[in-house]
Amino acid sequence: MWYRRLLIVLASILAALFDVTISSWLPGSFGAIRVALPLVIVLAAFSSLERALTAAVVGGMIMDLFLPSFGAIMVRYVLIAFIIRGLAQTYVTNRSVIGSLALGIIGVITDRLLLLLAVAVRGLMPLPFIPEAHPPLFAEFFWIMIVMVLTFVLLAAFTRRFMPLVTNRR
């Protein structure tokens, strides 16, 4: 099982590096193509909380090193992982395409709300703070919907995870 943790750590590092370097250079709405937040949301929705928290902590720490956010990104991603995992286990238990879309959109909305809260809290302190640049909200919604649908379809196609418990065979 250690190789799965190592794979998640490496994927989180690469996703965070993509977000702080290449994604910030993309013009206009293409800046919504981020990988770290969808990775955390997908792991929280379809995998275990431990894997989602690993991705959130590692990816958040890498992004916090490059952006002057003083740990705000890591805390946001950890909270998003807890919220999405809790919703996936209690309310969105049917594991449908609509359920995965709802979890993705809730993850983006939660990220934006926590970012606004972090900017408000940092605005009260005299330390220098440069907020993260975020693309338009609808572009981010569109990107997370693409990621969640593709993830759901690939998981449904290559695993038996979302098969009905009772089949209708004669």
N, C-alpha and C positions, 0 to 999 in steps of 0.2 A: 504494500500500500504506500510505501514511501515514494515510489515513482510517480504516483498520482499527485501527491503533494508537491513534488518537484516540478511536475508538468504545470500545475496551477500557478506555482510561484513564477516560473519562466514565462508563462502566458501573461500573467499580471504585469510583470516587468516590461515585456514587449508592448502590451496594450497601453500602459502608462507612458512609456517613451513615445509611442505613436501619437498619443493625445497631446503631449506637451511640445512635440516637435512638428511633425508632418501635418497633423490636423489643424494646428493654429495657422499654418501657411495657406490652407485651402481658401479659395475666394468665396465670399457670400455664404449661401446656404450650404455649400459643401463642407463648411466647417462643422456641420452637425455630424459628420462621419467620425464618430469617436468610438473607441473600443473598450475602454476600461469600465465605464458605467454599464453598458450592455452586458459585459462579461459578468459583473457582479449580479445584475438582475437575472440573467439566465441561470447562473449557478444557484442563486437563492430560490428561483422558481422551480427548477427541474432537478437539482442535485441536493446536496446536504448543506446545512447551515455552516458546518465547519469549512467546507470548500469555499462557500461564498464569503465567509469572514476572512479566510486566508487571502483571497483575491482582493477583498476590500482593504485590508491592512497593507498588503504589499504594494498594490497599485496606488493607494492613497499616499503611502509614504514616499514613493518615487515621485509622484506628482507634487507633493509638498516640498520635496527637495528642489525642484525646478521652479516652482511658483512661490512667491512670498506669501503663503497663506497660513503659515504657522500651525499646521496640523488640521486645518479646517476641512480639507478634502478627505483625509482619512476618516475623520469623525463622521462626515456626511455619508461616506460610502458604507461605513459600518452600520449606521442607523438605517440606511436604505436596505441593507442586507437583512437586518432584523425585521423591518416592516414587511418587505416582500415575502420573506419566508413565513412570517406569521399569517399573512393574508393567503398565501398559497396552501397552508395547512388547515386554515379554519374556514375561509369563505370561498375561495376559488379551488374547490377540491375536485371538480369534474375534469380538469386538465384538457380543455378544449382550446381551439384556436382563439376563440373570443376571450376565454379566460387568460390565455397568455398575453394577448394584446392588452387586456385590462391591467395585468400586472406590469407590463412594460410602460404603459402610460402613467400609471400610478408611481412607478419608480422615477420617471422623468419629472413629474410634478413635485414629488417629494424632494428631488435634487434641487429644483429651482427654489422651492420654499425654504429649504435649509440654507441655500446660498444667500438668499435675501436676508435671512436671520443672521448669518455670519457677517455679512457686510454691515448690517445695522449694529451688531455688537462691536465689530472692529472700528466703526465710525465713532464710537464713544471713547475709544482709547487714543492716546496721542501718538502711538507708534505708526510708522509708515505702512500702508497697506494698498496693494494693487489688486482689485478684484479680478476674478477670472472673466475672460471674454467668452460669452456664450452665443451661439448662433440663434436665429429666430426659433421660437418655441415650436411652431408647426413643422419646421424642418427637422427638429429633433424628434418630434412625434413620428414623422414619416420614417426616419431612420430606425427608430426603435421598433416600429411596426414591421419593417422589413426584417430586422434581426429576429424578432420573436416569431414571426410566421415561418421564416426559413428554419429556425431552430426546431420549432414544433414539427414541421413537415419532415425534416431529416430524422428527428428522433422517432416519429411515428413510422417512417418508412424502414428504418434499419434496426429498430428494436421492437419488442412486443409490449412496451411499456404502456401504451395507450389503447391497447386492444380491449374490447368489452369482455367482461368476465364470463358471460354466457353467449355462446354462439348459436346461430339459428341453422343448424345443419340437420338434414334428414337422412 
